[in-house]
Amino acid sequence: MMRNIRLLLRYSLKGQRTKGKFQMPTPVRSLIFAIVILCLSGGVAGAVASAYGILEKLGKQELLLYFILALGSGITFVIGLFSVLNNFFLAEDNEIYISLPFRASEIVISKLIRILIYLYIYSLIIVLPLIAYGTVSNSNPIYYIFVALAYIFNPIIPMIIGFIISTILMSISNLSKHKDVIKVIFSILLIVFIILINLLFQGNRIGIRTANAIVGKESLLKLISSIFINNKLEVMALSNPGSSTGYINMGIVLLIVVILFALLYFVSEKLYLKSLKGFGDISSNKEKVKVAKVKSSSVLKALVIKEIKIIFRNPTFFLNCVVMLFYIPVLYMVILFSNGANHLNWSLGYLIIGGTPLVIGVGMSSGSAGSTALSREGNNFIVSKYIPVSYKTQLLAKIISAFAINSLILVIGIGLLVIEKVRLEIFILSLIIQILTCFLITVIGILCDYISPKIVWQTEKNLYKGNFKSLGNIIISVIFGGILLGFALLTRSIFLTFIVNFLLLIISIIIVLFILNKKVVKTYNLL
């Protein structure tokens, strides 16, 4: 059994490695990611150290341990559940695995080990806070041994619970047929969860805020600990290092892990293959089309609708073109209001108008509706090349559809202006600049894609690996937007700032469209 697990694990890990000129090796990426997590962990550790003295006076310092372990369990459960669904039930290689002469438990354990490796990187978020707690509380050396054990056990229990829940749900339902919808929903939830984690320690007076928040959420923390029973036991062990209470509670955690692994083996043998039933099927609504309903449409309209439908129906395209479009703007807005938006002088109209291109440009950089407009066609590019529709008409359809998608970001810009109740003339002028900036960034992204398209890719995920076009958009937005913002700060004139912004944006759009118009035919002829 162990030999088969090692073989499957080696195969799955090799499958993670991709060859490419701009692709970093997996160990290097993992190391960089671990360093990023440790940096975030340092911020949490600082909050713990600051809050300890306040909570100690209240006799509630143990709540910090509940908080740290609940944070770790929450992260590993959410990300682990997403990884379990993605790797066990939504992955394209499932058909390969189930056709091989391996037991279901061997496949499950090998995949779980691979997931666990990455969850241990995420679990680094609890290491420095636990060390900080031990330092400020003058704990003995046994405490740090218990910290190591807590780090080992922390991701295992939430991951196994997530797998068991997912397997039971998949085996008694037809959710496998709705895998595209599941991918979108869980990816959105994951992005929201990441944003919340990023915002957890924003603001000043972090120690007081953290202490007040933890005391206020005492019942919630203990509720989470009752769901993940290992948290409560680990808190009792870490609070009593070196005593019989500590050893007994940590021993119970070990026993729970053993029992869960036994349950995992049973569930995987009995239900996993059953849960993959209907894996290759896709749910669809069938409609009998009447001849009277069929109407002719213009070529341009049909192409625009086709482009938009492709983005909204494909989970990977939807996430990268629509959902990620809101990532930076939402993160910026929540940080802004969590720190109090009143520290900005919204009466300075020239500052609002001058800063709009920078904010909109950088905000749009996380979306890829424009920067993958041509590359999204993949192998279907050959159809677009030879259909009796001019290349310029196809380009126009891509511009309209990408601009329509990217225009969704204007909702946030308009909402921000409405919330802050800016003057009507400032609102109108800023909205004009927002629309022009959105269009300019869209056509720049399309131009970059026509200059360097990525037509050959096996899966949609491969299209976005090593894609540095978003980084290029950020650089262009920072340079261009920074110049316009600098001009606004120098002149301090609403009228001059708007005129300069308007003219430069219009001129830039004309230049980009001119280059794009010349490039489109050459690109189709070269590919």
TITI-183622 format. One line per field, with one value per residue (C-alpha): y, x, z; residue number from 0; residue in one letter. Coordinates in steps of 0.25 Angstrom, whole numbers, plus 5000, padded with zeros to 4 digits. Last residue first. Layout:
BEGIN
c2 Y|...
c1 X|...
c3 Z|...
pos NUM|...
code A|...
//
This chain:
BEGIN
c2 5132|5142|5146|5148|5157|5165|5168|5172|5181|5193|5195|5193|5204|5213|5209|5211|5225|5229|5224|5232|5245|5244|5241|5252|5262|5258|5258|5271|5277|5271|5276|5290|5292|5286|5295|5291|5293|5285|5275|5272|5271|5261|5253|5253|5248|5237|5232|5230|5224|5216|5211|5207|5199|5193|5189|5183|5174|5170|5166|5157|5144|5133|5123|5130|5122|5109|5110|5110|5096|5091|5104|5109|5123|5131|5145|5155|5167|5164|5162|5175|5182|5176|5181|5195|5195|5192|5201|5213|5209|5209|5222|5228|5224|5228|5242|5244|5239|5249|5261|5257|5255|5267|5275|5269|5272|5260|5252|5243|5231|5235|5237|5223|5217|5223|5217|5204|5203|5207|5194|5187|5195|5184|5174|5184|5189|5174|5172|5185|5183|5168|5171|5182|5172|5163|5174|5177|5163|5163|5152|5140|5130|5126|5133|5132|5117|5115|5123|5111|5105|5116|5126|5132|5137|5148|5155|5151|5165|5171|5163|5161|5167|5170|5182|5189|5195|5200|5208|5212|5218|5224|5230|5236|5243|5256|5256|5254|5263|5274|5273|5275|5274|5260|5263|5249|5247|5245|5231|5225|5214|5203|5212|5212|5198|5193|5202|5197|5183|5185|5192|5182|5169|5175|5171|5158|5153|5158|5154|5144|5137|5137|5132|5121|5117|5117|5122|5136|5139|5130|5137|5151|5147|5141|5153|5162|5153|5152|5167|5169|5159|5166|5157|5148|5143|5129|5129|5126|5113|5108|5104|5093|5096|5087|5093|5087|5079|5074|5059|5054|5053|5046|5037|5042|5041|5026|5025|5032|5026|5012|5012|5027|5027|5015|5021|5035|5029|5022|5035|5042|5032|5034|5049|5048|5040|5050|5061|5053|5052|5067|5068|5057|5064|5078|5073|5065|5077|5082|5092|5096|5107|5100|5087|5094|5102|5089|5082|5094|5095|5080|5080|5088|5090|5093|5102|5110|5112|5116|5127|5132|5132|5141|5150|5163|5159|5156|5169|5177|5171|5173|5187|5190|5184|5189|5204|5208|5201|5189|5175|5167|5174|5164|5152|5158|5159|5145|5140|5148|5142|5128|5131|5135|5122|5114|5119|5119|5105|5100|5105|5098|5085|5085|5070|5066|5072|5061|5057|5046|5043|5057|5061|5050|5052|5067|5065|5054|5063|5075|5068|5062|5076|5082|5071|5071|5086|5088|5075|5078|5092|5088|5078|5089|5098|5086|5085|5100|5099|5088|5099|5107|5119|5133|5139|5149|5139|5128|5137|5142|5127|5124|5137|5133|5119|5122|5127|5116|5108|5113|5106|5093|5094|5093|5080|5075|5076|5067|5057|5058|5054|5042|5038|5038|5030|5020|5019|5017|5005|5005|4998|5011|5015|5023|5032|5035|5039|5048|5055|5066|5071|5075|5064|5061|5072|5084|5079|5076|5089|5097|5090|5091|5106|5108|5098|5102|5117|5114|5105|5114|5126|5117|5113|5128|5133|5121|5124|5139|5135|5129|5143|5145|5148|5163|5168|5157|5162|5176|5170|5160|5170|5176|5162|5156|5168|5167|5152|5155|5164|5154|5143|5152|5152|5137|5135|5143|5135|5122|5127|5130|5116|5110|5117|5113|5099|5099|5104|5118|5119|5129|5120|5109|5095|5092|5085|5081|5068|5064|5065|5056|5045|5045|5044|5033|5025|5028|5023|5010|5007|5010|5000
c1 4998|5006|4994|4985|4995|4998|4983|4981|4994|4990|4977|4984|4994|4982|4974|4986|4989|4974|4973|4985|4980|4967|4973|4983|4972|4962|4973|4978|4964|4960|4973|4972|4957|4959|4971|4981|4992|5003|4995|4987|5000|5005|4992|4993|5008|5005|4993|5002|5014|5005|4995|5007|5013|5000|4997|5010|5008|4995|5002|5011|5005|5014|5002|4989|4987|4991|4979|4970|4975|4984|4990|4995|4989|4997|4997|5009|5006|4991|4990|4998|4988|4976|4982|4984|4970|4964|4973|4969|4954|4954|4962|4952|4940|4947|4950|4936|4931|4941|4935|4921|4924|4932|4920|4910|4918|4924|4914|4925|4916|4912|4926|4930|4918|4922|4936|4931|4921|4931|4938|4927|4932|4943|4933|4926|4940|4944|4932|4933|4948|4946|4935|4943|4955|4945|4940|4955|4958|4947|4937|4936|4942|4956|4964|4953|4952|4967|4967|4958|4971|4972|4961|4965|4978|4971|4964|4974|4979|4965|4957|4969|4965|4975|4980|4966|4969|4983|4976|4964|4972|4983|4973|4964|4975|4974|4959|4959|4970|4965|4952|4958|4945|4948|4959|4963|4964|4949|4951|4953|4963|4953|4948|4960|4964|4950|4951|4965|4962|4949|4957|4968|4959|4948|4954|4958|4943|4941|4952|4960|4949|4939|4951|4954|4939|4935|4921|4922|4935|4930|4916|4923|4931|4919|4910|4920|4922|4907|4905|4916|4911|4897|4885|4875|4864|4860|4848|4838|4846|4844|4855|4853|4861|4870|4877|4890|4898|4911|4914|4929|4928|4915|4918|4931|4924|4923|4938|4940|4929|4933|4948|4949|4940|4946|4961|4956|4949|4963|4970|4960|4962|4977|4976|4966|4976|4987|4978|4975|4990|4991|4980|4987|5001|4996|4987|4999|5007|5019|5011|4998|4992|4998|4991|4977|4978|4982|4969|4960|4966|4966|4951|4949|4934|4936|4947|4939|4929|4939|4944|4930|4927|4939|4936|4936|4948|4955|4951|4955|4968|4971|4967|4975|4987|4985|4985|4985|4978|4978|4980|4969|4968|4977|4970|4956|4962|4967|4953|4946|4956|4953|4938|4939|4947|4937|4925|4932|4938|4924|4917|4927|4925|4910|4910|4918|4907|4898|4895|4898|4912|4916|4911|4917|4931|4931|4927|4938|4949|4946|4947|4960|4965|4960|4967|4981|4983|4985|4992|5006|5006|5000|5011|5021|5014|5014|5029|5030|5021|5031|5042|5035|5026|5030|5016|5022|5031|5020|5010|5021|5024|5009|5008|5020|5015|5000|5002|5011|4999|4998|5011|5006|4994|5002|5008|4995|4989|5000|4998|4983|4985|4993|4983|4971|4978|4982|4968|4962|4970|4980|4980|4978|4965|4961|4973|4973|4958|4961|4972|4962|4961|4947|4944|4957|4967|4957|4948|4959|4966|4954|4952|4966|4966|4954|4958|4973|4969|4959|4967|4979|4970|4963|4977|4982|4968|4967|4982|4979|4966|4976|4980|4966|4970|4965|4979|4985|4976|4982|4996|4994|4989|5002|5009|4997|4996|5011|5010|4998|5007|5019|5009|5007|5022|5022|5012|5020|5033|5025|5020|5034|5039|5027|5030|5045|5041|5031|5042|5039|5031|5036|5042|5032|5032|5021|5023|5010|5009|5022|5015|5004|5013|5022|5009|5004|5017|5018|5004|5006|5018|5011|5000
c3 4854|4845|4837|4849|4856|4843|4841|4855|4856|4848|4855|4868|4865|4862|4874|4883|4877|4878|4892|4896|4890|4897|4910|4909|4905|4916|4927|4922|4922|4935|4943|4936|4941|4955|4957|4968|4957|4964|4971|4958|4950|4959|4958|4943|4944|4954|4946|4933|4941|4951|4940|4931|4942|4946|4932|4930|4943|4937|4924|4932|4929|4934|4937|4932|4919|4927|4935|4923|4920|4909|4904|4890|4886|4895|4888|4889|4881|4880|4895|4898|4888|4896|4909|4904|4898|4912|4919|4910|4911|4926|4927|4917|4926|4939|4933|4929|4943|4950|4942|4945|4960|4961|4955|4964|4977|4985|4994|5000|4998|4984|4980|4985|4978|4965|4966|4970|4959|4950|4952|4944|4932|4930|4925|4915|4911|4908|4900|4892|4889|4885|4876|4869|4867|4861|4852|4849|4845|4835|4836|4826|4836|4833|4845|4855|4852|4854|4867|4873|4878|4888|4887|4900|4895|4886|4898|4908|4912|4910|4920|4929|4942|4953|4946|4947|4960|4956|4944|4952|4964|4955|4945|4956|4964|4956|4956|4971|4974|4966|4973|4987|4995|4998|5007|5012|5027|5026|5020|5033|5035|5032|5021|5013|5016|5011|4999|4995|4996|4988|4977|4977|4976|4967|4954|4960|4959|4945|4936|4944|4951|4939|4930|4939|4942|4927|4925|4928|4919|4907|4908|4907|4895|4888|4891|4884|4872|4870|4871|4861|4851|4852|4856|4849|4857|4861|4870|4859|4856|4870|4879|4888|4901|4908|4921|4924|4934|4930|4931|4932|4947|4946|4958|4965|4978|4977|4975|4988|4996|5002|5001|5004|5015|5022|5020|5025|5037|5041|5038|5047|5059|5058|5058|5070|5077|5075|5080|5092|5095|5094|5105|5114|5113|5116|5128|5133|5135|5126|5118|5124|5115|5103|5106|5109|5097|5089|5094|5091|5077|5074|5076|5062|5064|5079|5076|5066|5077|5087|5077|5075|5090|5092|5081|5089|5097|5084|5077|5090|5090|5076|5076|5088|5082|5068|5072|5058|5046|5038|5045|5039|5026|5019|5025|5020|5006|5006|5011|4999|4989|4995|4994|4980|4977|4984|4976|4962|4964|4969|4957|4947|4955|4953|4949|4961|4970|4966|4981|4991|4987|4985|4999|5006|4999|5002|5017|5019|5011|5019|5032|5028|5024|5037|5045|5038|5037|5053|5056|5052|5056|5070|5071|5069|5079|5089|5088|5090|5102|5108|5108|5119|5116|5120|5116|5107|5100|5099|5093|5083|5079|5077|5068|5060|5057|5054|5040|5037|5035|5020|5017|5025|5016|5004|5008|5013|4999|4994|5005|5003|4988|4992|5003|4994|4982|4992|4999|4985|4983|4971|4957|4949|4942|4954|4954|4939|4940|4952|4944|4940|4954|4959|4970|4977|4974|4973|4984|4993|4990|4993|5006|5010|5007|5016|5026|5026|5028|5039|5046|5047|5051|5061|5067|5068|5074|5084|5088|5090|5098|5108|5112|5119|5133|5131|5134|5125|5113|5113|5115|5103|5093|5089|5088|5080|5070|5068|5065|5055|5047|5048|5043|5030|5028|5031|5020|5010|5013|5011|4998|4993|4998|4990|4978|4979|4981|4969|4959|4954|4940|4930|4920|4922|4928|4938|4951|4958|4950|4956|4970|4965|4960|4972|4981|4973|4974|4988|4991|4983|4991|5004|5000
pos 526|525|524|523|522|521|520|519|518|517|516|515|514|513|512|511|510|509|508|507|506|505|504|503|502|501|500|499|498|497|496|495|494|493|492|491|490|489|488|487|486|485|484|483|482|481|480|479|478|477|476|475|474|473|472|471|470|469|468|467|466|465|464|463|462|461|460|459|458|457|456|455|454|453|452|451|450|449|448|447|446|445|444|443|442|441|440|439|438|437|436|435|434|433|432|431|430|429|428|427|426|425|424|423|422|421|420|419|418|417|416|415|414|413|412|411|410|409|408|407|406|405|404|403|402|401|400|399|398|397|396|395|394|393|392|391|390|389|388|387|386|385|384|383|382|381|380|379|378|377|376|375|374|373|372|371|370|369|368|367|366|365|364|363|362|361|360|359|358|357|356|355|354|353|352|351|350|349|348|347|346|345|344|343|342|341|340|339|338|337|336|335|334|333|332|331|330|329|328|327|326|325|324|323|322|321|320|319|318|317|316|315|314|313|312|311|310|309|308|307|306|305|304|303|302|301|300|299|298|297|296|295|294|293|292|291|290|289|288|287|286|285|284|283|282|281|280|279|278|277|276|275|274|273|272|271|270|269|268|267|266|265|264|263|262|261|260|259|258|257|256|255|254|253|252|251|250|249|248|247|246|245|244|243|242|241|240|239|238|237|236|235|234|233|232|231|230|229|228|227|226|225|224|223|222|221|220|219|218|217|216|215|214|213|212|211|210|209|208|207|206|205|204|203|202|201|200|199|198|197|196|195|194|193|192|191|190|189|188|187|186|185|184|183|182|181|180|179|178|177|176|175|174|173|172|171|170|169|168|167|166|165|164|163|162|161|160|159|158|157|156|155|154|153|152|151|150|149|148|147|146|145|144|143|142|141|140|139|138|137|136|135|134|133|132|131|130|129|128|127|126|125|124|123|122|121|120|119|118|117|116|115|114|113|112|111|110|109|108|107|106|105|104|103|102|101|100|99|98|97|96|95|94|93|92|91|90|89|88|87|86|85|84|83|82|81|80|79|78|77|76|75|74|73|72|71|70|69|68|67|66|65|64|63|62|61|60|59|58|57|56|55|54|53|52|51|50|49|48|47|46|45|44|43|42|41|40|39|38|37|36|35|34|33|32|31|30|29|28|27|26|25|24|23|22|21|20|19|18|17|16|15|14|13|12|11|10|9|8|7|6|5|4|3|2|1|0
code L|L|N|Y|T|K|V|V|K|K|N|L|I|F|L|V|I|I|I|S|I|I|L|L|L|F|N|V|I|F|T|L|F|I|S|R|T|L|L|A|F|G|L|L|I|G|G|F|I|V|S|I|I|I|N|G|L|S|K|F|N|G|K|Y|L|N|K|E|T|Q|W|V|I|K|P|S|I|Y|D|C|L|I|G|I|V|T|I|L|F|C|T|L|I|Q|I|I|L|S|L|I|F|I|E|L|R|V|K|E|I|V|L|L|G|I|G|I|V|L|I|L|S|N|I|A|F|A|S|I|I|K|A|L|L|Q|T|K|Y|S|V|P|I|Y|K|S|V|I|F|N|N|G|E|R|S|L|A|T|S|G|A|S|G|S|S|M|G|V|G|I|V|L|P|T|G|G|I|I|L|Y|G|L|S|W|N|L|H|N|A|G|N|S|F|L|I|V|M|Y|L|V|P|I|Y|F|L|M|V|V|C|N|L|F|F|T|P|N|R|F|I|I|K|I|E|K|I|V|L|A|K|L|V|S|S|S|K|V|K|A|V|K|V|K|E|K|N|S|S|I|D|G|F|G|K|L|S|K|L|Y|L|K|E|S|V|F|Y|L|L|A|F|L|I|V|V|I|L|L|V|I|G|M|N|I|Y|G|T|S|S|G|P|N|S|L|A|M|V|E|L|K|N|N|I|F|I|S|S|I|L|K|L|L|S|E|K|G|V|I|A|N|A|T|R|I|G|I|R|N|G|Q|F|L|L|N|I|L|I|I|F|V|I|L|L|I|S|F|I|V|K|I|V|D|K|H|K|S|L|N|S|I|S|M|L|I|T|S|I|I|F|G|I|I|M|P|I|I|P|N|F|I|Y|A|L|A|V|F|I|Y|Y|I|P|N|S|N|S|V|T|G|Y|A|I|L|P|L|V|I|I|L|S|Y|I|Y|L|Y|I|L|I|R|I|L|K|S|I|V|I|E|S|A|R|F|P|L|S|I|Y|I|E|N|D|E|A|L|F|F|N|N|L|V|S|F|L|G|I|V|F|T|I|G|S|G|L|A|L|I|F|Y|L|L|L|E|Q|K|G|L|K|E|L|I|G|Y|A|S|A|V|A|G|A|V|G|G|S|L|C|L|I|V|I|A|F|I|L|S|R|V|P|T|P|M|Q|F|K|G|K|T|R|Q|G|K|L|S|Y|R|L|L|L|R|I|N|R|M|M
//
